[in-house]
């Protein structure tokens, strides 16, 4: 008959206090990150923790503090796009890096269907995260309404209509950037410029169309705009086919994202159109798609990782009782390559 090895006793705050020669209250203040611990006591406690092998009981501490040390990262996109769009991954990694620095965990919540919306609403209502970062929120988004009802610290990537007034926003100038790259495309001598306008139910998609319209002014032609639902390769491919059917004399295209532009280039080649000789194409994002296309894609570089990190910083500031700015705006730049 074998016997189980005795389970080693877990070191406690009391053990650390005895080893360090300080009170249990001092150790507790140190573990909870409070400022009122002298340098000498801090040094003694750190040495004692290393010696006795103390590991803080995070679950118990969070229960006392009524904090989870977790932030939700909500993406309102189909599962397929979450994998296909490199920007979402970059935003996620930027947010996660900043949260990790602050010793917070990230809980990724993908909203694809109405059932997902209900599930995420229940999750948020259960107090399982302290705050949220929201990407790709639509106008009148049901998740937004839940966040507002719970008065949860929140930061949006973008500025969707109807977002909670108490939230913060990290944004780029989609209107200005779209206008600038359309101007640059027009300056190459293009006369019939169309747009594959994606995600018009989101502020980013609507703003990019507004910038395109502003750049063309009197030359803007509504029939040269093809609306597609998502920032995806397949949406760009199918949208370009429909646009060519209506306007075979098209000589320029602004695609609302790089993935959309890559799909558009495929359809142009299938139709026997040379890029950029016959049709100049520009995109938006400067994602991995921009370097996969042949020719390489002229586009707007947006700081995707910076958007995620900025949103995380705004949520953390609210969790720490600070009053961060309602909006943080990051710069974009045009990257001109061979497609136009």
Residue pairs with C-beta under 8 A, 6 or more apart in sequence:
10 55
11 52
11 53
11 54
11 55
12 54
13 24
13 27
13 28
13 31
13 54
14 24
15 48
15 52
15 54
16 27
16 45
16 48
16 49
16 52
16 54
17 23
17 24
17 26
17 27
17 48
19 47
19 48
19 51
19 52
20 27
20 41
20 44
20 45
20 47
20 48
21 44
22 41
22 44
22 45
26 37
26 41
26 45
27 45
29 36
29 37
30 37
30 41
30 42
30 45
31 56
31 61
32 61
32 65
37 45
48 54
58 69
62 68
62 69
67 130
67 319
68 127
68 128
68 129
68 130
69 103
69 104
69 105
69 130
70 104
70 105
70 106
70 107
70 128
70 129
70 130
71 95
71 99
71 104
71 105
71 106
71 107
71 129
71 130
71 131
71 132
71 133
71 312
71 315
71 316
72 106
72 107
72 108
72 109
72 123
72 124
72 128
72 129
72 131
72 132
72 133
73 92
73 95
73 96
73 106
73 107
73 108
73 109
73 132
73 133
73 135
74 109
74 110
74 111
74 120
74 132
74 133
74 134
74 135
74 143
75 82
75 88
75 92
75 108
75 109
75 110
75 111
75 135
75 136
76 111
76 134
76 135
76 136
76 137
76 138
76 141
76 143
77 85
77 88
77 110
77 111
77 112
77 135
77 136
77 230
78 112
78 230
79 110
79 112
80 232
81 88
81 230
81 231
81 232
82 88
82 110
84 232
84 233
84 259
85 231
85 232
85 257
85 259
85 287
86 285
86 287
86 288
86 289
86 304
87 231
87 257
87 285
87 287
87 302
87 304
88 135
88 136
90 287
90 304
90 305
90 308
91 135
91 157
91 304
91 305
91 307
91 308
91 311
92 106
92 108
92 308
93 305
93 308
94 304
94 305
94 306
94 307
94 308
94 309
94 310
94 312
95 106
95 133
95 308
95 309
95 311
95 312
96 106
96 308
96 312
97 305
97 308
97 309
98 308
98 309
98 312
98 313
98 316
99 105
99 106
99 312
99 316
102 312
102 316
104 130
104 316
107 128
107 129
109 120
109 123
110 116
111 117
111 120
111 143
117 142
117 143
120 143
120 146
121 142
121 143
121 146
123 129
124 132
124 143
124 146
124 147
124 150
124 152
125 146
125 150
129 152
130 153
130 319
131 152
131 153
131 154
131 155
131 315
131 316
131 318
131 319
132 147
132 152
132 153
132 154
132 155
132 315
133 154
133 155
133 156
133 157
133 308
133 311
133 312
133 315
134 141
134 143
134 144
134 147
134 154
134 155
134 156
134 157
135 156
135 157
135 158
136 157
136 158
136 199
136 202
137 143
137 144
137 156
137 158
137 160
137 163
137 202
138 160
138 201
138 202
139 160
139 161
139 162
139 201
139 202
140 161
140 162
141 160
141 162
141 163
144 160
144 162
144 163
144 164
147 154
147 164
147 167
148 164
148 165
148 166
148 167
151 166
153 315
153 318
153 319
154 164
154 166
154 167
154 168
154 315
154 318
155 167
155 168
155 169
155 170
155 310
155 311
155 312
155 314
155 315
155 318
156 163
156 167
156 168
156 169
156 170
156 311
157 169
157 170
157 171
157 307
157 308
157 311
158 169
158 171
158 202
158 203
158 204
159 169
159 171
159 203
159 327
160 202
160 203
161 203
163 169
168 311
168 314
168 315
168 317
168 318
168 324
168 325
168 326
168 327
168 328
169 314
169 326
169 327
169 328
170 307
170 310
170 311
170 314
170 327
170 328
170 329
170 330
171 327
171 328
171 329
171 330
172 302
172 303
172 307
172 329
172 330
172 331
172 332
173 329
173 332
174 203
174 204
174 207
174 208
174 211
175 207
175 208
175 210
175 211
175 214
176 211
176 332
177 208
177 211
177 284
177 300
177 302
177 332
177 334
178 207
178 208
178 209
178 210
178 211
178 212
178 215
178 254
178 284
178 300
179 211
179 212
179 214
179 215
180 211
180 215
180 300
180 334
181 254
181 282
181 284
181 298
181 299
181 300
181 334
182 193
182 211
182 212
182 215
182 216
182 254
182 282
183 215
184 282
184 298
184 334
184 336
184 340
185 193
185 252
185 254
185 280
185 282
185 298
185 340
186 193
186 215
186 216
186 219
186 252
188 252
188 276
188 280
188 340
190 251
190 252
190 280
191 251
191 252
192 221
192 224
192 247
192 249
192 250
192 251
192 252
193 216
193 219
193 224
193 250
193 251
193 252
193 253
193 254
194 221
194 224
194 225
194 226
194 243
194 247
194 250
194 252
194 253
194 254
195 209
195 212
195 224
195 225
195 226
195 253
195 254
195 255
195 256
196 226
196 228
196 235
196 236
196 239
196 240
196 243
196 253
196 254
196 255
196 256
196 260
196 261
196 264
197 205
197 208
197 209
197 212
197 225
197 226
197 227
197 228
197 256
198 205
198 227
198 228
198 229
198 230
198 231
198 232
198 235
198 236
198 255
198 256
198 257
198 260
199 205
199 229
199 230
199 231
199 256
200 206
200 209
200 227
205 231
205 256
208 256
208 284
209 225
209 256
212 220
212 225
212 254
213 220
223 246
223 247
224 243
224 246
224 247
224 250
226 239
226 240
226 242
226 243
227 239
228 235
228 236
228 238
228 239
228 260
229 235
231 256
231 257
231 259
231 260
232 259
232 260
232 263
233 259
233 260
233 262
233 263
233 289
234 263
235 260
235 263
236 255
236 257
236 259
236 260
236 261
236 262
236 263
236 264
236 266
236 267
237 263
237 264
237 266
237 267
238 263
238 267
239 260
239 263
239 264
240 253
240 263
240 264
240 266
240 267
240 268
241 267
241 270
241 271
243 250
243 253
244 250
244 267
244 268
244 271
244 273
250 279
251 278
251 279
251 280
252 279
252 280
252 281
252 340
253 261
253 264
253 268
253 279
253 280
253 281
253 282
254 282
254 283
254 284
255 261
255 263
255 264
255 281
255 282
255 283
255 284
256 283
256 284
257 283
257 284
257 285
257 287
257 289
258 283
258 284
258 285
258 286
258 287
258 288
258 289
258 290
258 293
258 297
258 299
259 285
259 287
259 289
260 283
261 281
261 282
261 283
261 284
261 289
261 290
261 293
261 297
261 299
261 339
262 283
262 289
262 292
262 293
262 297
264 281
265 275
265 281
265 293
265 294
265 297
265 339
268 275
268 278
268 279
268 281
269 275
273 279
275 281
275 295
275 339
276 295
276 338
276 339
276 340
280 298
280 339
280 340
281 297
281 298
281 339
281 340
282 297
282 298
282 299
282 339
282 340
283 289
283 290
283 297
283 298
283 299
283 300
283 339
284 299
284 300
284 302
285 299
285 300
285 301
285 302
285 304
286 299
286 300
286 301
286 302
286 335
287 304
289 297
290 296
290 297
290 299
290 335
290 337
291 297
293 339
295 337
295 338
295 339
296 337
296 338
296 339
297 337
297 339
298 334
298 335
298 336
298 337
298 338
298 339
298 340
299 334
299 335
299 337
300 332
300 333
300 334
300 335
301 332
301 333
301 334
301 335
302 330
302 332
303 330
303 331
303 332
306 330
307 330
310 328
310 330
313 324
314 324
314 325
314 328
317 323
317 324
318 324
